[in-house]
Amino acid sequence: MSEFTGRKMAIVMVSFFGVIIAVNFLMAYKAVSTFPGLEVKNSYVASQQFDTIRTAQKDLNWTMTPDYDAADRRLYLAFTDADGQPAQLSDLSVLIGRSTAARDDQTPEFIYAANLWTTPIDLEPGKWLLRVEARAVDGTLFSQRVGILVKG
């Protein structure tokens, strides 16, 4: 066995910290390149109306329940009011995607049938995030984010 010199120690230290720094740069690159990062374009402007919008949505007293049928490859959304009756929507917009990457984002068109909003969509197994925005007949915005788990 050869002598452990200062030169060998320097090589070990540079190699050790070089690997750590390289992995940190790789992880930072992956984090920035896969996550869109924006919730709203201007957070100050969005905060000015937050309480008003939240109060109006709470006054609607709606419940939204998602259901994905993997065999049928259909997503169902049920909107009910405070009495458990189907809520009347004037507009519906849904963004479906993964919570950490924007590349799988989809905005399918829903149709209303049998008191349910439905769309054909093929979702791979895993966790999906639904960003639902619906408008009541009087124009009140109902906004909700909900996760669904698609089993494989």
VENFEN-V606117 format. One line per field, one symbol per residue. ss: DSSP state (a for helix, b for strand, c for the rest). psi: psi as a letter, one per 30 degrees, with the letter a starting at -180 (. if undefined). burial: + if it has 24 or more other ideal C-beta (glycine too) atoms within 12 Angstrom, else -. Layout:
ss = ???
psi = ???
burial = ???
//
This chain:
ss = cccccaaaaaaaaaaaaaaaaaaaaaaaaaaaaaccccccccaaaaaacaaaaaaaaaaaccbbbbbbbccccbbbbbbbcccccbccbbbbbbbbbccccccccbccccbbbccbbbbbcccccbbbbbbbbbbbccccbbbbbbbbbbcc
psi = klkjleeeeeeeeeeefeeeeeeeeeeeeeeeffkefkelejeeeeffgeeeeeeeeefehlkkjlkkjeefhkkkkkklafgglkkjkfkkkkkkalffkffgkkilkklkkhgkklkkkjklkakkkkjkjlklegfkkkkkkkkkjjk.
burial = --------------------------------------------------------+--+-+-+-+-+-----++++++-------+-+--+++++++-------+-+-+-----++++-+-+----+++++++++---+++++-+-+-+--
//
